[in-house]
Amino acid sequence: MNAHLGNDAATALPLASRQDGEYPRPQMMRSAWADLDGTWSFRNTGDDPAWRNGFTDARDITVPFPPESVASGIDEPGFHPVVWYSRQITAADLAAAGHGAEAPRVLLHFGAVDHRARVWIDGQFMGGHEGGHTPFTLDVTEALGTGTSTGTGTGTGTGTGSTTPHTLVVRAEDDPHDLTQPRGKQDWHEQAHDIWYRRTTGIWQTVWLEAVPATAIRSLRWTNVDHETMRLTVRLTGEHPVGTRLRVEATWTEHDEHLATVETTVGATAHESELVVPIARQANGQAEQELQWTPDAPHLVDAVVTLLAPEGDPLDAVSSYFGIRTTRVGGGRFLLNDRSIDVRSVLNQGYWPDSHLTAPTRQALRREVELIKELGFNAARNHQKIEDPRFLYWADRLGLMVWGEAPGAYAFSPTAVQRLMREWMDAVERDASHPSIVTWVPANESWGVQHIATDPAQQAYARALADVTRALDATRPVISNDGWEHPDSDIVSVHDYEGDGDRLARTYADDEARTRLLAGLGPADRLVLVGGAVDRGQPVMLTEFGGVNHQPGAQRDDAWGYTTAADGDDWIARITALYDAVRASSFLAGSCWTQLTDTMQETNGLLNADRTPKEPIERIRRAVLGTPER
């Protein structure tokens, strides 16, 4: 028997399109959640199975910061093959999560734990997860003594759980030498070298509790069918009676305009339903741009999704949002809403000096998006990282196109293939509803497929990654191997760190240069197309260039860049000259500057590692956009 929510359940939900950036799952919100970030107990020496019951003689760590970081309070950048965490789950945590008669089940969410996690409560094994960049959820109701129990009589009671705290324990395993693990820019050497950085071990995204009804909405997936139609895929948990319905209400909150209400009946045994949501005001095309999502006008539509019992009472309700926009390629250009747009992107490592892959604060994610836009960019390539969903929320809301990219492994083996394929599929599923994501990049610079130019197996793997991405999401372009050696890409992307603007201009001057580029060896002395791939007229983009070293402050002995500027004026002149070369090309459809910030020994950022600009932002912006200095 399911308890019903009050009829005002939908009105009590937060407004998803105008949230404050704290909620860990921004496109499916409930009114209550319990944040478990903060002080935990921590051990990184020894590995005793008895610790699953809890442990003493531990240090404090601040979750979700990795132990290698200063922000964690541990600040030990060496190897951590196994780490243990523990904290108490209290009655106050359950109350904050919204636990009660209407929401008797308790879910424990982990945003990301690198690389392999196992979880216990009071010594009872709850489950595990492999994949250091994707979320997982465990139903911990029974372990906390909070489940719904049915007695021998006619009534139904809901356990509220003991006021005694419960011990939550997490063991994370992250072999620093295992190159089959998708690791992105995390170094396998003890000291960071070349273009790789210190590792991020264990918990590095938010841990949180959520109470849900016995029959509940598990996940939402928004898909742009076309310029006037959205498709919503809803997954459910728990048993539901015949006649259960789903209702979606869509509203353009900016204009207080109701856009659509759609209902469908859920199949008696179905745990997944699809609803087509037509947006009638978009049908005639005369005013469709008023509501479309673009970087300059990032309109979002609020939605409330309600699960209804046969008699009409709400069983569950969540708030969400979506953006109406289409992405594709055509005529050698990248098309947003069927109009060509110059993709002006910056490479974003998403790495902070004191907190590593974890943002130092949640509001830092908003500031990152704001800075990228202030510098003159309309897009970001999140490099070798599955970024925090709250970053994507701010990209959705503030208007920043994002390229979603997989953290690569460095070995090619059946284990490496299985690991990356599984983790990448989970990442696409997590992020596919965000309108800001406009392109998928499952592989970069032949990492993990170093012999792709000649090895049919590696070519097949790269094509399979691209094809499974298209199978999961047919609405966005896919790049099979960013930078060079493309076996099957919708955009041909090239990495070129030529430091001389005139030489760069000649390489990308005109159609003749394009033909020459795609037919032979590229700037890195690697083939641009491999494995039988041919030029189909795809857009060509320069997706890494620049990388100019400039240190206006303290000088690092290990500072690194592709070229080096003499001073601030020389640095601005070099940026301008390289962008002038891109602007002069007759065929380049977009570009991506390396990079947004200095990152450890890489001192080629437009910003210092602390996010302060190396020169006034307006000077950098003029160089990027090609507007003259005053």
Residue pairs with C-beta under 8 A, 6 or more apart in sequence:
1 150
1 156
2 213
2 214
2 215
2 238
2 240
2 309
2 315
3 101
3 102
3 104
3 158
3 213
3 214
4 102
4 309
4 313
4 314
4 315
5 102
5 213
5 313
5 314
5 315
5 316
5 317
6 102
6 314
7 313
7 314
9 306
9 314
9 317
10 249
10 304
10 306
10 314
10 317
10 319
12 31
13 29
13 30
13 31
13 304
13 317
13 318
13 319
14 23
14 29
14 31
14 319
15 253
15 302
15 319
16 26
16 27
16 29
16 302
16 303
16 319
16 320
16 321
17 253
17 300
17 301
17 302
17 321
17 397
18 253
19 26
19 29
19 393
21 362
21 363
21 365
21 366
21 390
21 393
21 394
22 35
22 362
22 390
23 29
23 33
23 390
24 33
24 109
24 111
24 205
24 206
24 208
24 389
24 390
25 109
25 389
26 389
26 390
26 392
26 393
27 220
27 222
27 320
27 321
27 322
27 389
27 393
27 433
27 434
28 217
28 219
28 220
28 318
28 319
28 320
29 318
29 319
29 320
30 98
30 210
30 212
30 318
31 98
32 96
32 97
32 98
32 103
32 210
32 211
33 96
33 97
33 98
33 208
33 209
33 210
34 93
34 94
34 96
34 97
34 208
34 209
34 210
35 96
35 206
35 208
36 63
36 87
36 89
36 93
36 168
36 206
36 207
36 208
36 209
37 62
37 63
37 64
37 206
37 207
37 208
38 62
38 63
38 87
39 60
39 61
39 62
39 63
39 87
40 60
40 61
40 62
40 63
40 85
40 86
40 87
41 55
41 58
41 59
41 60
41 61
41 85
41 86
41 87
42 58
42 59
42 60
42 61
42 67
42 74
42 83
42 84
42 85
42 86
43 51
43 55
43 57
43 58
43 59
43 83
43 84
44 67
44 74
44 76
44 80
44 82
44 83
44 84
47 82
47 84
47 171
48 55
51 84
51 86
51 169
51 171
52 120
52 123
52 125
52 169
52 171
53 120
53 122
53 123
53 167
53 169
54 86
54 123
54 167
54 169
55 84
55 86
55 169
58 84
58 86
59 73
59 74
60 73
61 67
61 72
61 73
61 74
61 85
62 71
62 72
62 73
63 72
63 85
63 87
63 203
63 207
64 111
64 203
64 204
64 205
64 206
64 207
64 358
65 71
65 72
65 73
65 204
65 355
65 356
65 358
66 72
66 114
66 199
66 200
66 201
66 202
66 203
66 204
66 355
66 356
66 357
66 358
67 74
67 75
67 76
67 80
67 83
67 201
67 202
68 74
68 75
68 76
68 77
68 78
68 80
68 198
68 199
68 200
68 201
68 356
69 75
69 200
69 354
69 355
69 356
69 358
70 353
70 354
70 355
71 354
71 355
71 358
71 360
72 355
77 198
77 199
78 190
79 176
79 190
79 199
80 174
80 176
80 199
80 201
80 202
81 173
81 174
81 175
81 176
82 171
82 172
82 173
82 174
83 171
83 172
83 174
83 201
83 202
84 169
84 170
84 171
84 172
85 169
85 170
85 171
85 172
85 202
85 203
86 167
86 168
86 169
86 170
87 168
88 165
88 166
88 167
88 168
89 121
89 144
89 165
89 166
89 167
89 168
89 209
90 165
91 161
91 163
91 165
93 209
94 106
94 144
94 146
94 161
94 209
94 211
96 209
97 106
97 208
97 209
97 210
97 211
98 210
98 211
99 106
99 146
99 160
99 161
99 211
100 158
100 160
100 211
101 158
102 213
103 211
103 212
103 213
104 141
104 146
104 147
104 148
104 158
104 159
104 211
104 213
104 214
105 139
105 141
105 146
105 147
105 148
105 211
105 212
105 213
105 214
105 216
105 238
106 139
106 140
106 141
106 144
106 146
106 209
106 210
106 211
106 212
107 137
107 138
107 139
107 140
107 209
107 210
107 211
107 212
108 119
108 126
108 137
108 138
108 139
108 140
108 168
108 207
108 208
108 209
109 135
109 136
109 137
109 206
109 207
109 208
109 209
109 210
110 117
110 119
110 129
110 135
110 136
110 137
110 170
110 203
110 205
110 207
111 135
111 204
111 205
111 206
111 207
111 208
111 388
111 389
112 132
112 133
112 134
112 135
112 203
112 204
112 205
112 386
113 129
113 132
113 136
113 170
113 172
113 202
113 203
113 204
114 132
114 133
114 172
114 174
114 200
114 201
114 202
114 204
115 130
115 131
115 132
115 172
115 173
115 174
115 175
115 178
115 181
115 183
116 128
116 129
116 130
116 132
116 172
116 173
116 174
117 128
117 129
117 130
117 136
117 170
117 171
117 172
117 173
118 125
118 127
118 128
118 170
118 171
119 125
119 126
119 127
119 128
119 138
119 168
119 169
119 170
119 171
120 126
120 168
120 169
120 170
121 140
121 143
121 144
121 166
121 167
121 168
121 169
122 143
122 166
122 167
123 167
123 169
124 143
126 138
126 140
126 143
127 136
127 138
129 136
130 419
130 422
131 182
131 419
131 422
131 423
131 426
132 174
132 181
132 182
132 183
132 200
132 407
132 423
133 182
133 184
133 385
133 386
133 407
133 423
133 427
134 386
134 423
134 426
134 427
134 430
135 205
135 426
135 430
141 147
143 166
144 161
144 166
145 159
145 161
145 162
146 159
146 160
146 161
147 159
148 156
148 157
148 158
148 159
148 214
149 156
149 157
149 158
149 159
150 156
150 157
151 157
170 202
170 203
172 201
172 202
172 203
174 181
174 199
174 201
174 202
175 181
176 188
176 190
176 199
177 188
179 188
179 409
179 410
179 411
179 416
180 409
180 411
180 413
180 415
180 416
180 419
181 409
181 419
182 406
182 407
182 408
182 409
182 419
182 420
182 423
182 424
183 407
183 408
183 409
183 410
184 383
184 384
184 385
184 407
184 408
185 195
185 196
185 197
185 349
185 351
185 383
185 384
185 385
185 407
186 196
186 197
186 198
186 199
186 200
186 407
187 193
187 196
187 197
187 198
187 199
188 196
188 410
189 196
192 198
192 600
192 601
193 601
194 560
194 601
195 560
195 602
197 349
197 351
197 356
197 599
197 600
198 356
198 600
200 356
200 357
200 358
204 356
204 357
204 358
205 358
205 388
212 237
212 316
213 238
213 315
213 316
214 238
214 239
215 236
215 237
215 238
215 239
215 240
215 244
215 307
215 315
215 316
216 236
216 237
216 238
216 307
216 315
216 316
217 234
217 235
217 236
217 305
217 307
217 316
217 317
217 318
218 235
218 236
218 237
218 271
219 234
219 235
220 232
220 233
220 234
220 235
220 305
220 318
220 320
220 433
221 232
221 233
221 234
221 429
221 432
221 433
222 230
222 231
222 232
222 320
222 322
222 432
222 433
223 230
223 231
223 232
223 233
223 432
223 433
223 473
223 475
224 230
224 324
224 325
224 326
224 435
224 475
225 231
225 276
226 326
227 282
227 285
227 288
227 292
227 324
227 326
227 337
227 338
228 278
228 279
228 280
228 282
228 283
228 288
228 324
229 276
229 277
229 278
229 279
230 250
230 276
230 277
230 279
230 322
230 324
231 274
231 275
231 276
231 277
232 248
232 274
232 275
232 277
232 303
232 305
233 272
233 273
233 274
234 246
234 272
234 273
234 274
234 275
234 305
235 271
235 272
236 266
236 270
236 271
236 272
236 273
236 307
237 271
240 266
240 268
240 307
240 315
241 268
241 309
241 310
242 268
242 310
243 265
243 309
243 310
244 265
244 266
244 307
244 308
244 309
244 310
244 315
245 263
245 264
245 265
245 266
245 307
245 308
245 310
246 263
246 264
246 266
246 273
246 275
246 305
246 306
246 307
246 308
247 261
247 262
247 263
247 305
247 306
247 308
248 260
248 261
248 262
248 263
248 275
248 277
248 303
248 304
248 305
248 306
249 258
249 260
249 261
249 303
249 304
249 306
250 258
250 259
250 260
250 261
250 277
250 279
250 301
250 302
250 303
250 322
251 257
251 258
251 259
251 301
251 302
251 303
252 259
252 291
252 299
252 301
252 302
253 300
253 301
253 302
254 299
257 281
259 279
259 280
259 281
259 301
260 277
260 278
260 279
260 280
262 275
262 276
262 277
262 278
263 275
263 308
264 273
264 274
264 275
266 273
266 307
267 273
279 291
279 301
279 324
281 287
281 291
282 288
282 291
282 324
289 297
289 337
290 299
291 299
291 301
291 324
292 299
292 324
292 325
292 337
293 299
293 300
293 323
293 324
293 325
293 396
293 399
293 435
294 325
294 336
294 337
294 341
294 399
295 341
295 373
295 378
295 379
295 399
295 400
295 401
296 399
297 399
298 323
298 396
298 397
298 398
298 399
298 435
298 436
299 323
299 324
300 321
300 322
300 323
300 396
300 397
300 435
301 321
301 322
301 323
301 324
302 319
302 320
302 321
303 319
303 320
303 321
303 322
304 317
304 318
304 319
304 320
305 317
305 318
305 319
305 320
306 314
306 316
306 317
307 314
307 315
307 316
307 317
308 314
308 315
309 315
320 433
321 396
322 433
322 435
323 396
323 435
323 436
324 435
325 336
325 337
325 435
326 335
326 336
326 337
326 338
326 475
327 334
327 335
327 336
327 438
327 439
327 475
327 476
327 477
328 335
328 338
328 477
329 335
329 477
329 490
329 491
329 538
329 539
331 340
331 537
332 537
332 538
332 539
332 540
332 587
332 589
333 340
333 341
333 539
333 589
334 340
334 341
334 343
334 438
334 477
334 491
334 539
334 541
334 589
334 590
335 341
336 401
336 438
340 589
341 378
342 378
342 589
342 590
343 378
343 379
343 401
343 541
343 589
343 590
343 591
343 592
344 376
344 377
344 378
344 379
344 590
344 591
344 624
345 377
345 378
345 379
345 380
345 381
345 401
345 403
345 543
345 590
345 591
345 592
345 593
346 372
346 375
346 377
346 379
346 380
346 381
346 592
346 593
346 595
346 596
346 606
347 380
347 381
347 383
347 544
347 592
347 593
347 594
347 595
347 596
348 368
348 372
348 380
348 381
348 382
348 383
348 595
348 596
348 597
349 383
349 384
349 385
349 595
349 596
349 597
349 599
350 357
350 359
350 368
350 382
350 383
350 385
350 387
350 391
351 357
351 597
351 599
351 600
352 358
352 359
352 360
352 364
352 609
353 600
353 609
353 610
354 360
357 385
358 388
359 365
359 368
359 388
359 391
362 390
364 611
365 388
365 390
365 391
365 394
366 394
366 398
367 611
368 391
368 394
368 596
368 611
369 380
369 391
369 394
369 395
369 398
369 400
370 394
370 398
371 596
371 607
371 611
372 380
372 400
372 596
373 398
373 399
373 400
374 617
374 621
375 596
375 606
375 617
375 620
375 621
375 624
376 620
376 621
376 622
376 624
376 625
377 400
377 593
377 624
378 399
378 400
378 401
379 400
379 401
379 402
379 403
379 438
379 590
379 592
380 395
380 400
380 401
380 402
380 403
380 596
381 402
381 403
381 405
381 441
381 543
381 592
382 391
382 402
382 403
382 404
382 405
383 405
383 444
383 595
384 405
384 406
384 407
384 408
384 444
385 405
385 407
386 404
386 406
386 407
386 427
386 430
386 431
387 402
389 430
389 431
389 434
392 402
392 431
392 434
392 436
392 437
393 434
394 400
395 401
395 402
395 434
395 436
396 434
396 435
396 436
399 436
400 436
401 436
401 438
402 434
402 436
402 437
402 438
403 437
403 438
403 439
403 440
403 441
403 479
403 592
404 427
404 428
404 431
404 437
404 439
404 440
404 441
405 440
405 441
405 442
405 444
405 482
406 420
406 423
406 424
406 427
406 441
406 442
406 443
406 444
406 465
407 423
408 420
408 443
408 444
408 447
408 448
409 416
409 419
409 420
409 447
409 448
410 447
410 448
411 448
412 448
412 449
412 450
412 451
412 457
412 458
412 461
416 448
417 461
420 442
420 448
420 465
421 464
421 465
421 468
424 442
424 465
424 468
424 469
425 468
425 472
428 440
428 469
428 472
428 473
429 472
431 437
432 472
432 473
437 476
438 476
438 477
439 476
439 477
439 478
439 479
439 491
440 469
440 473
440 476
440 477
440 478
440 479
441 478
441 479
441 482
442 465
442 466
442 469
442 478
442 479
442 480
443 449
443 462
443 465
443 479
443 480
443 481
443 482
444 481
444 482
444 483
445 481
445 482
445 483
445 484
445 495
446 452
446 481
446 483
446 484
446 485
446 526
449 455
449 458
449 459
449 461
449 462
449 481
450 458
451 458
452 458
452 459
452 462
452 481
452 485
452 487
452 530
452 531
453 485
453 526
453 527
453 530
456 531
459 487
459 530
459 531
462 480
462 481
462 487
462 488
462 531
463 480
463 487
463 488
463 531
465 480
466 478
466 479
466 480
466 487
466 488
466 489
467 488
469 478
470 478
477 490
477 491
478 489
478 490
479 486
479 489
479 490
479 491
479 493
479 543
480 486
480 487
480 488
480 489
481 487
481 489
482 493
482 495
482 543
483 493
483 494
483 495
483 524
483 543
483 544
484 494
484 495
484 522
484 524
484 526
484 527
484 528
485 526
485 527
485 528
485 529
485 530
486 492
486 493
486 528
486 529
486 530
486 533
487 529
487 530
487 531
487 532
487 533
488 531
488 533
489 533
489 538
490 538
491 538
491 539
491 540
491 541
491 589
492 518
492 528
492 529
492 535
492 538
492 539
492 540
492 541
493 540
493 541
493 542
493 543
494 517
494 522
494 523
494 528
494 540
494 541
494 542
494 543
495 522
495 523
495 524
495 542
495 543
495 544
495 545
496 504
496 507
496 522
496 523
496 524
496 542
496 544
496 545
497 523
497 544
497 545
497 546
497 547
497 562
497 563
497 594
498 504
498 507
498 523
498 545
499 548
499 562
499 563
499 574
499 578
500 577
501 574
501 576
501 577
501 578
501 580
501 581
502 577
502 581
504 545
504 578
504 581
504 582
505 580
505 581
505 584
505 585
506 513
507 513
507 517
507 523
508 514
508 517
508 542
508 581
508 582
508 584
508 585
508 587
508 588
509 584
509 585
509 586
510 585
510 586
510 587
511 586
511 587
513 587
514 540
514 587
515 535
517 528
517 540
518 528
518 529
518 535
518 540
519 535
520 527
520 528
521 527
521 528
522 528
529 535
539 589
539 590
540 587
540 588
540 589
541 588
541 589
541 590
541 591
541 592
542 582
542 588
542 590
542 591
542 592
543 590
543 591
543 592
544 592
544 594
545 578
545 582
545 591
545 592
545 593
545 594
546 562
546 575
546 578
546 593
546 594
546 595
546 604
547 561
547 562
547 563
547 594
547 595
547 604
548 561
548 562
548 563
548 564
548 565
548 571
548 574
548 575
548 604
549 559
549 560
549 561
549 562
549 563
549 564
549 565
549 603
549 604
550 561
550 564
550 565
550 568
550 571
550 603
550 604
550 614
551 559
551 603
552 568
552 608
552 614
552 615
553 608
556 601
556 603
558 601
559 601
559 603
560 601
560 602
560 603
560 604
561 602
561 603
561 604
562 594
562 604
563 574
565 571
565 574
568 614
568 615
571 614
571 615
572 615
572 619
572 620
572 623
572 629
575 593
575 620
575 623
575 624
576 622
576 623
576 626
579 591
579 623
579 624
579 626
580 626
582 588
582 591
583 626
593 606
593 624
594 604
595 602
595 604
595 605
595 606
596 605
596 606
596 607
597 605
597 606
597 607
597 608
597 609
597 611
598 604
598 605
598 607
598 608
598 609
599 605
599 609
600 609
605 614
606 613
606 614
606 620
607 613
607 614
608 614
613 620
614 620
619 629
621 627
622 628
622 629
